[in-house]
Amino acid sequence: MKSDGNSTEKAIPTNLRLLLLLEELARIGTPTTPTAANEVLGLPKPTIHRLFHTLEQEGFLQRDIDGRSYSPAPRLRNFAVSVLSSSRVRMVRKAVLEALARDVGETCAIVMPEKHAMVRLDRVETHRPLRIQLPQDYKMPFHTSASGKLYLSSLTARLFGKYIRATTLEAHTPYTLTNPDALTSEIVETLARGYGTNNQEYTEGMVAIAVPLLDKQDRLISTLSIQAPIQRTNLEELISHLPRLKTAAAELTELVLN
């Protein structure tokens, strides 16, 4: 039961308020307003808004596309990954990626969503001589990548609608989906089939597929992908690796959540 503002303010020590707020945001798991997050904490309205402002200013939270809600920013996501990825976890994670890359013969990566794009968390290159070389810190806009489409498919219809109306679907190649209706159809199909595809939409000559890594509430936390040059393979051949990709995804999920 929510207490009145003054008693709750005294009940929660000052040095715990930010931690408890972050805990509540993680529990909710979707873009959240200060009012919604405060239903459990019961802090005075000025206090909860001050906490959100502090977290936003320091790079832990970012304002969502509706202008009212907040979601984890890169600094908070990196913090969460660091907590989960002890040296042992990193070692095993790399081993899973290396085994997958060896079995499918192509480059494999774990990719996470940031505010406007997907960013790489970890990557194992293929040992074959022909490969796609991307910058270490590259960022792929959501509509251009297999992983980004998966992330978009995880949004609620309301949030995806706001995204598609607000964003500019910039063309990176002649194959990039820049028509909102075409992208919407692709996202609906991605949700239905459970994996994302990229057919030269970010870089000409590169195809990719991706599957989600989910938390215990079946929320997307990152993706696992395979990418390859079209000189060696095509999208249909990559899709044939889905069973092996899903097995590796299950191993990575178990590694993080258990």
Secondary structure as GFF3:
##gff-version 3
##sequence-region A 1 258
A	DSSP	alpha_helix	5	11	.	.	.	ID=ss1
A	DSSP	alpha_helix	14	28	.	.	.	ID=ss2
A	DSSP	alpha_helix	34	41	.	.	.	ID=ss3
A	DSSP	alpha_helix	45	57	.	.	.	ID=ss4
A	DSSP	beta_strand	61	63	.	.	.	ID=ss5
A	DSSP	beta_strand	70	72	.	.	.	ID=ss6
A	DSSP	alpha_helix	74	84	.	.	.	ID=ss7
A	DSSP	alpha_helix	87	104	.	.	.	ID=ss8
A	DSSP	beta_strand	107	113	.	.	.	ID=ss9
A	DSSP	beta_strand	117	124	.	.	.	ID=ss10
A	DSSP	beta_strand	139	141	.	.	.	ID=ss11
A	DSSP	three_ten_helix	142	144	.	.	.	ID=ss12
A	DSSP	alpha_helix	146	153	.	.	.	ID=ss13
A	DSSP	alpha_helix	157	166	.	.	.	ID=ss14
A	DSSP	alpha_helix	180	193	.	.	.	ID=ss15
A	DSSP	beta_strand	196	199	.	.	.	ID=ss16
A	DSSP	beta_strand	206	214	.	.	.	ID=ss17
A	DSSP	beta_strand	220	229	.	.	.	ID=ss18
A	DSSP	alpha_helix	235	239	.	.	.	ID=ss19
A	DSSP	alpha_helix	242	257	.	.	.	ID=ss20
###
